[in-house]
Amino acid sequence: MLDETHDTRLGSWVRSANGHQHFPIQNLPFGVFSPAEGGGARIGVAIGEEVFDLSDAAKLSLLEGLPADIFQQASLEPLMAAGLTTRRQLRKTLSRVLSQEAYADSGARCLRRSVDCEFVVPTTIPDYTDFYAGVYHALAAGKLFRPNEPLLPNYEHLPVGYHGRSSSVIISTADVHRPTGQMNLDQTVQVTKSRKLDFEVEFAIWIGKANERGNPVAIGKASEAVWGYGLLNDWSARDIQAWEYRPLGPFLGKNFATSVSPWVVTPEALAPFRTASFDKGHAVSAYLSDEHDGSSGGLDVILEVLLSTDASREAGLSRFSLANMSTRYLYWTPAQLVAHHTVGGCPLRVGDLLGTGTISGPSSGEEGSLLEATKNGVKPLVLPNGEWRAFLNDGDEVTIRGICEREGAVTIGFGECTGRICD
Amino acid sequence: MLDETHDTRLGSWVRSANGHQHFPIQNLPFGVFSPAEGGGARIGVAIGEEVFDLSDAAKLSLLEGLPADIFQQASLEPLMAAGLTTRRQLRKTLSRVLSQEAYADSGARCLRRSVDCEFVVPTTIPDYTDFYAGVYHALAAGKLFRPNEPLLPNYEHLPVGYHGRSSSVIISTADVHRPTGQMNLDQTVQVTKSRKLDFEVEFAIWIGKANERGNPVAIGKASEAVWGYGLLNDWSARDIQAWEYRPLGPFLGKNFATSVSPWVVTPEALAPFRTASFDKGHAVSAYLSDEHDGSSGGLDVILEVLLSTDASREAGLSRFSLANMSTRYLYWTPAQLVAHHTVGGCPLRVGDLLGTGTISGPSSGEEGSLLEATKNGVKPLVLPNGEWRAFLNDGDEVTIRGICEREGAVTIGFGECTGRICD
């Protein structure tokens, strides 16, 4: 599956791309942005510190017959709907155009500085689903609430998931308003601002292929439904959630905001970073089982969560690293999530978003939420500047980063998914 | 709030409307349909056995300056977004056009026989939320699974709800495929077709007004967010749901199909049928409390669920009436559902769908699901033709009807929400 686009020797005439930790020419993730000078939302590709404007590139005939109007869109959906072959060909074209000096003059006319661009959520998100596939998170959260039965009996047999709220998905850097909600404090029902506002480090899966109602996606075809990947922060109000969630699951505790990163990293870019799926030590149902998937169905993306506070920014301090974890800790592969989601005939649509669920590692320093890191607020974290946190304060800015590193491959990244708490 | 459109003496030159149980001229519900002769989806109004084509009517200048393109749409959303005043004016115009003989000649050119039309889901449903507001259902279902605590402590304080799957919402008459899923049978994990397929009688609320993220809709303004009402069948696979639902709620047990009725009945049409909200016997949080709402926040829609089977249809039998219930049995009013949904800042969008949750009455013969009527399959129903049902068989067709009756008002109805189980 590796080809010339993964060649470690490949460089770009976009100088900032060479050696860039996230967006070297081996990555080429897609996103939707509005340039500072106006002209409306369109699709671009990240290359170093620049965005390569695909609408402009198509107009300059750099994209081999792909029409400009597929890129002059406020959503990736039309490009996604053009299919797998189009995505792969486009990647090869972009790799050539952005590497060969012959294209440097015309290509440079399509570059925008990333810092000047405004990004939007990459699709309209017809539906958003959130899973619970981070097994160490499920174990740790389960221990807090059900010490005798941290993992429920279904956990090792199927991907537990629930439907999220599409309207509340926001782009990285958008502010997160602290929600007001009803909660039960000291056995009294109260309505107040959440005092247990938390982040959840998740991985995002963007669906690019629809299935008809009543037609499940077979596990062997499920990877083809995934158009790309990103980072996701499933902001959670623990006090609201704790009171509302029985018996139908999370609702207002989640639907005030979910942040996603702007760049959608393709399966082609991630090909060097496939890994074995999580070793479950037991067989799973046939519809979730795939020999090939077993050996290379997983992904190894190193995630990091960082925090800055009002005080830390005033003091000019760097962001504090709170935890590291990896998508290797997901109990189910993206293909398994798709196969499960559709086994009863549920239709996925182009542009749908799946969250994996919070990802934590098995060790201290690998917690994907403050719930876990502070034992539900009981053991506050002490930050390097002496502040402590049980949960998030107003002004706190949480950033998730994702990086893929492997010997023999060029390091690529997902950029950042960030959001700041405001009143 | 009653005006000349509710006048009991008002008749229509569309003869089938006069005395029609569902669609007399006092109702005038909106829907989206495609005429048999082609020409694409557009908006219509039900009048007796006919559909009044609003796209044609606008072209004939019958609608007082409203442009035809707002009606030549596959969705009600543009009309909804035109706002409350437009809806009310349009109702008055339609009442005049469809009642006065002077319009009979030109108006007749806009009529299509309902039976010849193909209906579609009335909006794109940006998001679908399902509540649990039927208190007698919550009590009955709770008794089955938690005999010692049928109503959880939060139930009487807030509307419990969860996010549903927009992509799985289908129009009345569309077939319902029996889902395959993983379940735990006799302590063995199995993947098989659901054997506990059920209906759930619900009331549908169509949202016509958006709120920005972070801006709750105050209870006093919440009724204005509702553009109309319909019928909803939240098909449920009890065996799939029972295994998957802990700890995050229903997922594949629900997202294979949810049926909605085609006609959206407006708040204006329902004005004569407002009723007091459910008497809770205790105060609720201020954001859910509204004096006005307390006296007239509820609705009295009589619902009925009917069943036909392969055998009953072959024998030429009428549909069997399984149960009757009323929206009076909803613990929370539509305005309370909207206020709660947005109190944490969650954005509603134009075209969103809210289900109320299953509606049952307190007595036998008022069960809104087979789960309740058969005690989770333990006490099968015996049908009038001698068949028995623990849950639904293939070929079973379930129909929900809704009617509003009150002395001094013309009876209006919601039509039907129907679906047949297929393999």
Interface residues (C-beta under 8 A of the other chain):
Chain A: P126 D127 T129 Y132 L152 P153 N154 H157 L158 V160 G161 Y162 H163 G164 R165 S166 S167 S168 I170 H177 P179 T180 G181 Q182 N184 V189 V191 S194 R213 G214 P216 A237 I240 W243 E244 Y245 R246 P247 L248 G249 P250 F251 L252 N255 F256 A257 S285 A286 Y287 H340 H341 V343 G344 G345 C346 P347 L348 R349 D352
Chain B: P126 D127 T129 Y132 L152 P153 N154 H157 L158 V160 G161 Y162 H163 G164 R165 S166 S167 S168 I170 H177 P179 T180 G181 Q182 N184 V189 V191 S194 R213 G214 P216 A237 I240 W243 E244 Y245 R246 P247 L248 G249 P250 F251 L252 N255 F256 A257 S285 A286 Y287 H340 H341 V343 G344 G345 C346 P347 L348 R349 D352
